[in-house]
Amino acid sequence: MSQSDPKFDRRVESIIQLCNAQLAGEPQANMVAASAAFAAARFGVWVTANMTQTAPEFAAMRQEAVARMTEGFRQMLEQHYDEVVQNYDGYLSATPGVVTR
């Protein structure tokens, strides 16, 4: 997913900066990543719930919403994985322990 919206990019950078700040107090980066993923899932479900009028309507769209969000995440994950493979040394040598974009 390629974004050219400056507001989107600023939100992404803000979330990455928050995760980087949390790395200072957490020796396991995977725990920070898990927290970020959990928060993204929780917020995504909340956004989806707000697009419906009733709990049964929300429940009925569960399979579709989960499939949409899962596929979207998979595409973003693959894009970023490929990007890091191509720029591995630059990403990992810039600032140890800090995620860059």
N, C-alpha and C positions, 0 to 999 in steps of 0.2 A: 504494500500500500504506500504509494508515494503521495506526500502531501505538499502543497505549495501555499497553504494558508498560514500566514505569519502567526496568527493567534494559536493555531494548532501547534506549531513549532514551539511557541513560548510555553504552552501548557506542558508539552512533552519535556522540555528542558527544566521546567519547574519541578516536575515529578522526579526526574533523574537527579536533580540537585538535592531534593529531599532524601532520596534513597542514599546518595553519596554521604550526606550528613549523618544518616543513621548508621552507616558503615563504621563510623568512628567509635561507636559504643557497642558494636556487635562484631565479634571476631569471625563469625560465619556469614559470608556474603549470601549464601543460599537462604538464610533465614530472612534477610532483608528482601530478597527476591520473592520468597514465598509470601511475605506480608504484602508486598506490592501486588502480586497476582491475586491474592485473596481480596484485597481492597478493590481491584479492578472488577473482579467477578461480582462482588457485592454491589458495587455502584452500577454495573451494567444491568443487573437484575432489577435494581430500584428504578432505573431509567425505563426499562421495559414495563414494569408494573405501572408506571405513571402514564403509559400510553393506553391503558385499559380503564374501564369504568367499574368492573366488578372482579371479585376474586375468581369466580368461575371462568370469566373471559380470560383472565390472566393465566389461570391453570391450563386452559385449552391451548394456549400458544406456547406452552413449555417446550415441547419437542422442537418446534420451529426456531424458537429463540435460542435454545441451547446449541442447535446445529449452526445457526448463523454466527453466534459468538465464537463457537469453537473453530469454525472454518476461518473466520476473520483473524483470530489469534494465531492459528497455524500459518496463515499467509504472512503475517507480520514476523513471526518467529523465523520462518524460512528466509525471508528477505534479510533480516538482521544477521542471521547466522552466516549467510553467504557474504554479506558485507564485512563481517569480522574476519572470515577466512581470507578474504582478499586483502585486508589491511591489518592482519593479525599483529605484526610487530608494532605498528603505529598505535594501535589501540592499547596494547598491553604495556608498552614502554613509556607512554605519555606521562601518566601519573599513576604509580602503583596503587592499586586498591580503589581507584576512582573510575567510574564509568564515564566514558566520553561518547560523543555522538558521531 
